[in-house]
Amino acid sequence: MTREKQLIAEGWEKRTTYDEPRLSEIVDAYEELGFEVHLEPMSSSPEAECSTCLMADTDRFRTIYTRSR
């Protein structure tokens, strides 16, 4: 089972992938809306959307997952 499938099975919903400073702003917004937020390193799998542009610096990016509290 992939990490993404494991998170989804635990009730997490994949939202988007960003880097700073926008990442912190989006996390804060989801938390203000009452969501629990989890960050994962960007997936380097071939199925990751937009991966071609982001692969140059994968350590900068985090994928945001949320779930209701």
N, C-alpha and C positions, 0 to 999 in steps of 0.2 A: 504494500500500500504506500502510495506517495505521501509526502508530508502534507501536501494540499488536501488530498482526500481524507487524511486523518483529521485535519483541522475542521473540514466540512462535517465529518461524522460527529465531531464534538460540538457542533452547533455554530461554528464560525462561518461568516459570510465574507468571501473575498471582495474587497472594494476597489482598490487601485494601487498603483506603485508610484512612489515619489521619492525625491531627495529633499534635503534642507534648502531653504527655510520653509518651503511649502508643507513638508511632511509634518512638522510640529503644529502648524496652523490647522491642518486637516484633523490630526489626532485630537487637538483641543476642541474642535467643533463637534466631532463625534462624541467625545466625553461630555460636553455640555448638553448634547441631545439625550444623554442617559445611556449611551452604549458603553460596553466593555470593549477595549481596544487591544489588539495583539499585533505586534510587528514581526515580520519574518524577512530574512535576507531575500533579495530578489531571486527568483527562480532562474536558473540558467538552462532549464530544460528547453528542448526545441518547441514545445507547445506553449511556452510563455509568449504572450502577445507583446508586440513591439520590441522583442528581444534584440533585434539587429542593432538598433541605435543605442541601446542601453548596455550592451555587452562590453563596451570599452572600459567601463568603470562600475562593475556590479557591486562593489563594496559600499558605494555611496547610496544606493537605492534600497528601500524597504517596501514590502508589500503590506498594505493595511488590511487587517481582518477585523470585523466587528461582530458582536452578538449582544442581544438584550441582556440586561442585568437580571 
